[in-house]
Amino acid sequence: MNVIRHGSPQAEEILIKGAEELGVRLTSGQVSLFLEYLERIKFWNKRINLIGTQDEKGIVVSHFLDSITVVPFIPENSKLLDIGSGAGLPGIPLKIVRPSLEITLLDSAHKRVFFMRDVIRVLKLKGIRAVSGRAENVIDGVPRAYFDLVVSRAVGNIEKLIELGIPYLREGGRIVLMRGKKGLEEWDEAKDRTVRGIELLESKEFSLPLIGHRRVILVIACVL
């Protein structure tokens, strides 16, 4: 049976080569899911404010490839909460690459949650759900002290994200923050203002394929 490809051949090539540069080898099925996801973003982005670009290269590099940069920090079979997921980033790309993950996407904007649910339905993804709400509130169906990982991509300040994330982590869980080029500077400024017992376990600085934008990943644990 022939696989129907969405998106341009250029977008597909950028996705495959960019992922390989990041150490992620995508299967044909995963490529198809990403390209369908691309089409859903382009369709919905004309109606609601999801992301700032309709350019396929920009979506693939700045959103899809950026999202999968955290794959080395996400063990298989982990339970993951994505705070401020917006257009499903990084949660949906991580689910495509790591199907064993159990993922909850959390966002306060109802329209974005509807979009994420549409993507989950169209892509027929299992073990992932989108929930409407704010992390600071007690939300039905989003358990506390449950997740192995709390992930957030370029949302809010570090102190606030740590404060929001800790109640959702099981013992030994970690917070993975995806930041811009000043991520380590932000950590240095924030570490003395965060709750006691917080430790930076790992950090990684890198450039996105093709566009060279600098990114920093921070892996944080509560050691008390």
C-alpha contacts under 8 A as a table, 3 or more apart, distances in Angstrom:
res1	aa1	res2	aa2	distance
3	V	32	S	7.82
4	I	32	S	7.73
5	R	32	S	6.13
5	R	35	L	7.01
5	R	36	E	7.82
6	H	32	S	7.30
6	H	35	L	5.30
6	H	36	E	5.82
6	H	39	E	6.85
7	G	11	A	6.26
7	G	12	E	7.06
7	G	35	L	5.64
7	G	36	E	7.55
7	G	38	L	6.98
7	G	39	E	6.65
7	G	56	E	7.73
8	S	11	A	5.19
8	S	12	E	6.49
9	P	12	E	5.06
9	P	13	E	6.15
10	Q	13	E	5.09
10	Q	14	I	6.10
10	Q	57	K	7.97
11	A	14	I	5.15
11	A	15	L	6.09
11	A	56	E	6.15
11	A	57	K	5.96
11	A	60	V	6.90
12	E	15	L	5.12
12	E	16	I	6.22
12	E	31	V	7.26
12	E	35	L	7.21
13	E	16	I	5.27
13	E	17	K	6.02
14	I	17	K	5.39
14	I	18	G	5.59
14	I	57	K	7.28
14	I	60	V	7.33
14	I	61	V	7.65
15	L	18	G	5.25
15	L	19	A	5.97
15	L	31	V	7.68
15	L	60	V	6.18
15	L	61	V	7.34
15	L	64	F	7.95
15	L	65	L	7.17
16	I	19	A	5.30
16	I	20	E	6.27
16	I	25	R	7.41
16	I	26	L	6.57
16	I	31	V	7.40
17	K	20	E	5.08
17	K	21	E	6.23
18	G	21	E	5.06
18	G	22	L	6.47
18	G	61	V	7.54
18	G	65	L	6.77
18	G	209	P	5.68
18	G	210	L	7.65
19	A	22	L	5.03
19	A	23	G	6.34
19	A	24	V	5.00
19	A	25	R	6.34
19	A	26	L	7.14
19	A	65	L	6.35
19	A	68	I	7.84
20	E	23	G	4.89
20	E	24	V	4.97
20	E	25	R	5.31
20	E	26	L	7.75
21	E	24	V	7.35
21	E	209	P	7.05
22	L	69	T	6.60
22	L	209	P	7.91
26	L	29	G	7.98
26	L	30	Q	5.85
26	L	31	V	6.30
26	L	97	V	7.34
27	T	30	Q	5.15
27	T	31	V	6.29
28	S	31	V	5.13
28	S	32	S	6.30
29	G	32	S	5.11
29	G	33	L	6.38
30	Q	33	L	5.06
30	Q	34	F	6.26
30	Q	96	I	6.10
30	Q	97	V	6.86
31	V	34	F	5.14
31	V	35	L	6.21
32	S	35	L	5.17
32	S	36	E	6.19
33	L	36	E	5.13
33	L	37	Y	6.08
33	L	96	I	7.14
33	L	123	L	6.29
34	F	37	Y	4.93
34	F	38	L	6.14
34	F	64	F	7.91
34	F	93	P	7.42
34	F	96	I	7.59
35	L	38	L	4.87
35	L	39	E	6.41
36	E	39	E	5.10
36	E	40	R	6.38
36	E	123	L	7.32
37	Y	40	R	5.10
37	Y	41	I	6.26
37	Y	119	V	6.58
37	Y	123	L	7.50
38	L	41	I	5.19
38	L	42	K	6.29
38	L	56	E	7.53
38	L	59	I	7.39
38	L	60	V	7.68
39	E	42	K	5.12
39	E	43	F	6.11
40	R	43	F	5.07
40	R	44	W	6.05
40	R	119	V	6.80
41	I	44	W	5.29
41	I	45	N	5.65
41	I	50	L	7.52
41	I	87	A	7.71
42	K	45	N	5.20
42	K	46	K	6.75
42	K	54	Q	6.00
43	F	46	K	5.92
43	F	47	R	7.53
44	W	47	R	5.27
44	W	48	I	6.13
44	W	50	L	7.52
44	W	115	F	7.26
45	N	48	I	5.29
45	N	49	N	5.79
45	N	50	L	5.48
45	N	51	I	6.90
45	N	54	Q	7.39
46	K	49	N	7.65
48	I	111	K	7.40
49	N	52	G	7.50
50	L	86	G	6.79
50	L	87	A	5.66
50	L	112	R	7.02
51	I	54	Q	7.96
51	I	87	A	7.25
53	T	58	G	6.74
53	T	59	I	6.91
54	Q	58	G	7.57
54	Q	59	I	7.11
55	D	58	G	5.22
55	D	59	I	6.25
56	E	59	I	5.13
56	E	60	V	6.10
57	K	60	V	5.17
57	K	61	V	5.99
58	G	61	V	5.39
58	G	62	S	5.47
58	G	63	H	7.41
59	I	62	S	5.59
59	I	63	H	5.22
59	I	64	F	6.59
60	V	63	H	5.70
60	V	64	F	4.87
60	V	65	L	6.12
61	V	64	F	5.87
61	V	65	L	4.94
61	V	66	D	6.38
61	V	208	L	7.19
61	V	209	P	7.06
61	V	210	L	7.66
61	V	211	I	7.76
62	S	65	L	6.37
62	S	66	D	5.47
62	S	208	L	7.60
63	H	66	D	5.15
63	H	67	S	5.90
63	H	89	L	7.03
63	H	90	P	7.77
64	F	67	S	5.18
64	F	68	I	6.58
64	F	89	L	7.68
64	F	90	P	7.57
64	F	93	P	6.22
65	L	68	I	5.32
65	L	69	T	6.52
65	L	208	L	7.55
66	D	69	T	5.45
66	D	90	P	7.95
66	D	208	L	6.76
67	S	70	V	6.59
67	S	89	L	6.29
67	S	90	P	4.47
67	S	91	G	7.75
67	S	93	P	6.33
67	S	94	L	7.04
67	S	153	R	7.97
68	I	71	V	5.34
68	I	90	P	7.09
68	I	93	P	6.41
68	I	94	L	6.04
68	I	97	V	7.72
69	T	72	P	7.38
70	V	73	F	5.44
70	V	74	I	6.64
70	V	178	M	7.96
70	V	217	I	7.31
71	V	74	I	5.16
71	V	75	P	7.87
71	V	94	L	7.00
72	P	75	P	7.43
73	F	176	V	7.93
73	F	219	V	7.92
74	I	78	S	7.13
74	I	149	L	7.87
75	P	78	S	5.88
76	E	98	R	6.75
76	E	100	S	5.95
76	E	101	L	6.21
77	N	100	S	4.81
77	N	101	L	4.71
77	N	102	E	6.83
78	S	100	S	7.53
78	S	101	L	5.19
78	S	102	E	6.28
78	S	147	F	7.75
78	S	148	D	5.88
78	S	149	L	7.21
79	K	101	L	6.07
79	K	102	E	4.72
79	K	103	I	6.01
79	K	146	Y	7.71
79	K	147	F	4.99
79	K	148	D	5.20
79	K	149	L	6.42
80	L	101	L	7.07
80	L	102	E	6.08
80	L	103	I	4.80
80	L	104	T	6.34
80	L	147	F	5.63
80	L	148	D	6.09
80	L	149	L	4.80
80	L	150	V	5.78
80	L	151	V	7.16
81	L	103	I	5.88
81	L	104	T	4.90
81	L	105	L	6.18
81	L	106	L	7.29
81	L	147	F	6.58
81	L	149	L	6.33
81	L	150	V	4.77
81	L	151	V	6.15
82	D	85	S	5.64
82	D	89	L	7.99
82	D	90	P	7.32
82	D	91	G	5.99
82	D	103	I	7.37
82	D	104	T	6.18
82	D	105	L	4.95
82	D	106	L	5.95
82	D	150	V	6.00
82	D	151	V	4.89
82	D	152	S	5.75
83	I	105	L	6.65
83	I	106	L	5.15
83	I	107	D	6.61
83	I	135	A	6.90
83	I	150	V	7.13
83	I	151	V	6.31
83	I	152	S	5.28
84	G	105	L	7.68
84	G	106	L	5.73
84	G	107	D	4.75
84	G	108	S	7.33
84	G	152	S	6.60
84	G	153	R	7.67
84	G	155	V	6.60
85	S	88	G	4.90
85	S	89	L	5.32
85	S	90	P	6.93
85	S	91	G	6.99
85	S	105	L	5.74
85	S	106	L	5.76
85	S	107	D	5.61
85	S	152	S	7.33
85	S	153	R	7.64
86	G	89	L	6.55
86	G	107	D	6.03
86	G	109	A	7.73
86	G	112	R	5.82
86	G	113	V	7.53
87	A	112	R	6.20
87	A	115	F	7.19
87	A	116	M	6.41
88	G	91	G	5.52
88	G	92	I	5.31
88	G	93	P	7.85
88	G	105	L	6.79
88	G	116	M	5.81
89	L	92	I	6.04
89	L	93	P	6.78
89	L	153	R	7.24
90	P	93	P	5.71
90	P	94	L	6.14
90	P	152	S	7.77
90	P	153	R	6.80
91	G	94	L	5.16
91	G	95	K	6.18
91	G	103	I	6.83
91	G	104	T	7.83
91	G	105	L	6.55
92	I	95	K	5.00
92	I	96	I	6.27
93	P	96	I	5.06
93	P	97	V	6.29
94	L	97	V	5.15
94	L	98	R	5.68
94	L	99	P	7.86
95	K	98	R	4.97
95	K	99	P	5.04
95	K	100	S	7.55
95	K	101	L	6.23
95	K	103	I	7.35
95	K	125	L	7.90
95	K	128	I	7.56
96	I	99	P	5.78
98	R	101	L	5.94
100	S	127	G	7.98
101	L	127	G	7.12
102	E	127	G	5.07
102	E	128	I	5.89
103	I	127	G	6.41
103	I	128	I	4.62
103	I	129	R	6.58
104	T	128	I	5.77
104	T	129	R	5.17
104	T	130	A	5.94
104	T	131	V	7.11
104	T	142	V	7.79
105	L	128	I	7.52
105	L	129	R	6.05
105	L	130	A	4.51
105	L	131	V	6.00
106	L	113	V	7.85
106	L	130	A	5.99
106	L	131	V	5.01
106	L	132	S	6.00
106	L	133	G	6.47
106	L	134	R	7.31
106	L	135	A	7.48
107	D	110	H	7.60
107	D	112	R	7.27
107	D	113	V	6.52
107	D	130	A	7.80
107	D	131	V	6.60
107	D	132	S	5.34
107	D	133	G	5.70
107	D	134	R	6.48
108	S	113	V	7.92
108	S	132	S	5.32
108	S	133	G	4.48
108	S	134	R	5.31
109	A	112	R	5.47
109	A	113	V	6.45
109	A	132	S	6.76
109	A	133	G	7.66
110	H	113	V	5.05
110	H	114	F	6.23
110	H	132	S	6.02
111	K	114	F	5.07
111	K	115	F	6.29
112	R	115	F	4.91
112	R	116	M	6.22
113	V	116	M	5.07
113	V	117	R	6.16
113	V	130	A	5.86
113	V	131	V	6.52
113	V	132	S	6.08
114	F	117	R	5.14
114	F	118	D	6.19
115	F	118	D	5.03
115	F	119	V	6.35
116	M	119	V	5.09
116	M	120	I	6.19
116	M	130	A	6.24
117	R	120	I	5.03
117	R	121	R	6.13
117	R	129	R	7.06
117	R	130	A	6.01
118	D	121	R	5.09
118	D	122	V	6.07
119	V	122	V	5.11
119	V	123	L	5.85
120	I	123	L	5.34
120	I	124	K	5.75
120	I	125	L	5.24
120	I	126	K	7.83
120	I	128	I	7.45
120	I	129	R	7.51
121	R	124	K	4.97
121	R	125	L	6.74
125	L	128	I	6.71
133	G	137	N	7.42
133	G	139	I	6.69
134	R	137	N	5.61
134	R	139	I	7.74
135	A	138	V	7.45
135	A	139	I	7.74
135	A	164	L	6.05
135	A	165	G	7.70
136	E	164	L	5.89
138	V	142	V	7.90
139	I	142	V	5.64
139	I	143	P	7.76
140	D	143	P	7.56
143	P	146	Y	5.92
143	P	168	Y	6.76
144	R	147	F	7.68
144	R	167	P	5.67
144	R	168	Y	4.19
144	R	169	L	6.79
144	R	170	R	7.84
145	A	167	P	5.85
145	A	168	Y	4.58
145	A	169	L	4.56
145	A	170	R	4.22
145	A	171	E	7.25
146	Y	168	Y	5.90
146	Y	169	L	5.55
146	Y	170	R	4.81
147	F	150	V	6.90
147	F	168	Y	5.98
147	F	169	L	4.80
147	F	170	R	5.52
147	F	173	G	6.82
148	D	169	L	5.98
148	D	170	R	6.00
148	D	172	G	7.43
148	D	173	G	4.50
148	D	174	R	6.41
149	L	169	L	6.64
149	L	173	G	5.63
149	L	174	R	5.00
149	L	175	I	5.68
149	L	176	V	7.03
150	V	165	G	6.05
150	V	168	Y	7.49
150	V	169	L	7.05
150	V	173	G	8.00
150	V	174	R	6.46
150	V	175	I	4.76
150	V	176	V	6.16
151	V	175	I	5.89
151	V	176	V	4.76
151	V	177	L	5.85
151	V	178	M	7.75
152	S	155	V	6.35
152	S	161	L	7.77
152	S	176	V	6.65
152	S	177	L	5.22
152	S	178	M	6.22
153	R	177	L	6.14
153	R	178	M	4.62
153	R	179	R	6.62
154	A	177	L	7.57
154	A	178	M	5.77
154	A	179	R	5.22
154	A	180	G	7.09
156	G	160	K	6.94
156	G	161	L	6.72
157	N	160	K	5.58
157	N	161	L	6.28
158	I	161	L	5.13
158	I	162	I	6.17
158	I	186	E	7.20
158	I	187	W	6.97
158	I	190	A	6.57
159	E	162	I	5.33
159	E	163	E	6.24
159	E	190	A	5.98
159	E	191	K	7.66
159	E	193	R	6.94
159	E	194	T	5.36
160	K	163	E	5.03
160	K	164	L	6.09
161	L	164	L	5.05
161	L	165	G	5.89
162	I	165	G	5.07
162	I	166	I	6.04
162	I	175	I	7.24
162	I	194	T	7.43
163	E	166	I	5.87
163	E	167	P	7.80
163	E	194	T	7.57
163	E	195	V	7.35
164	L	167	P	6.78
164	L	168	Y	7.94
165	G	168	Y	5.66
165	G	169	L	6.84
165	G	175	I	6.85
166	I	169	L	5.42
166	I	175	I	7.79
166	I	222	C	7.61
169	L	172	G	7.66
169	L	173	G	5.16
169	L	174	R	7.02
170	R	173	G	5.28
172	G	221	A	7.36
172	G	222	C	7.49
172	G	223	V	7.88
173	G	221	A	6.73
173	G	222	C	7.80
174	R	219	V	6.70
174	R	220	I	5.64
174	R	221	A	4.84
174	R	222	C	7.41
175	I	218	L	7.98
175	I	219	V	5.80
175	I	220	I	5.01
175	I	221	A	6.31
176	V	217	I	6.99
176	V	218	L	5.71
176	V	219	V	4.63
176	V	220	I	6.32
177	L	217	I	5.77
177	L	218	L	5.11
177	L	219	V	6.52
177	L	220	I	7.97
178	M	215	R	7.43
178	M	216	V	6.17
178	M	217	I	4.80
178	M	218	L	6.61
179	R	182	K	7.29
179	R	183	G	5.06
179	R	215	R	5.96
179	R	216	V	5.14
179	R	217	I	6.09
179	R	218	L	7.69
180	G	183	G	5.51
180	G	214	R	6.37
180	G	215	R	4.63
180	G	216	V	5.80
181	K	184	L	7.84
181	K	205	E	7.82
181	K	213	H	7.82
181	K	214	R	4.82
181	K	215	R	4.84
181	K	216	V	5.94
182	K	185	E	5.22
182	K	186	E	6.13
182	K	216	V	7.48
183	G	186	E	5.03
183	G	187	W	6.26
183	G	215	R	7.51
183	G	216	V	5.42
183	G	217	I	7.43
183	G	218	L	7.65
184	L	187	W	4.96
184	L	188	D	6.21
184	L	203	S	7.98
184	L	216	V	7.11
184	L	218	L	7.90
185	E	188	D	5.09
185	E	189	E	6.27
186	E	189	E	5.17
186	E	190	A	6.05
187	W	190	A	4.97
187	W	191	K	5.68
188	D	191	K	5.66
188	D	192	D	7.85
189	E	192	D	7.15
189	E	193	R	7.90
190	A	193	R	5.31
190	A	194	T	6.32
191	K	194	T	5.46
191	K	198	I	7.72
194	T	198	I	7.23
195	V	198	I	6.52
196	R	224	L	7.95
197	G	222	C	5.47
197	G	223	V	5.24
197	G	224	L	5.16
198	I	220	I	6.89
198	I	221	A	5.76
198	I	222	C	4.58
198	I	223	V	6.16
198	I	224	L	7.86
199	E	220	I	5.65
199	E	221	A	5.38
199	E	222	C	6.30
199	E	223	V	6.75
200	L	203	S	7.46
200	L	218	L	6.95
200	L	219	V	5.97
200	L	220	I	4.58
200	L	221	A	6.55
201	L	218	L	7.83
201	L	219	V	5.57
201	L	220	I	5.56
201	L	221	A	6.68
202	E	218	L	6.10
202	E	219	V	5.09
202	E	220	I	7.25
203	S	216	V	6.94
203	S	217	I	5.44
203	S	218	L	4.65
203	S	219	V	6.17
204	K	216	V	5.53
204	K	217	I	5.13
204	K	218	L	6.85
205	E	214	R	7.21
205	E	215	R	5.81
205	E	216	V	4.52
205	E	217	I	6.63
206	F	214	R	5.81
206	F	215	R	5.51
206	F	216	V	6.53
207	S	211	I	7.92
207	S	212	G	4.83
207	S	213	H	5.25
207	S	214	R	4.49
207	S	215	R	5.99
208	L	211	I	6.07
208	L	212	G	4.94
208	L	213	H	5.40
208	L	214	R	6.57
208	L	215	R	7.27
209	P	212	G	5.90
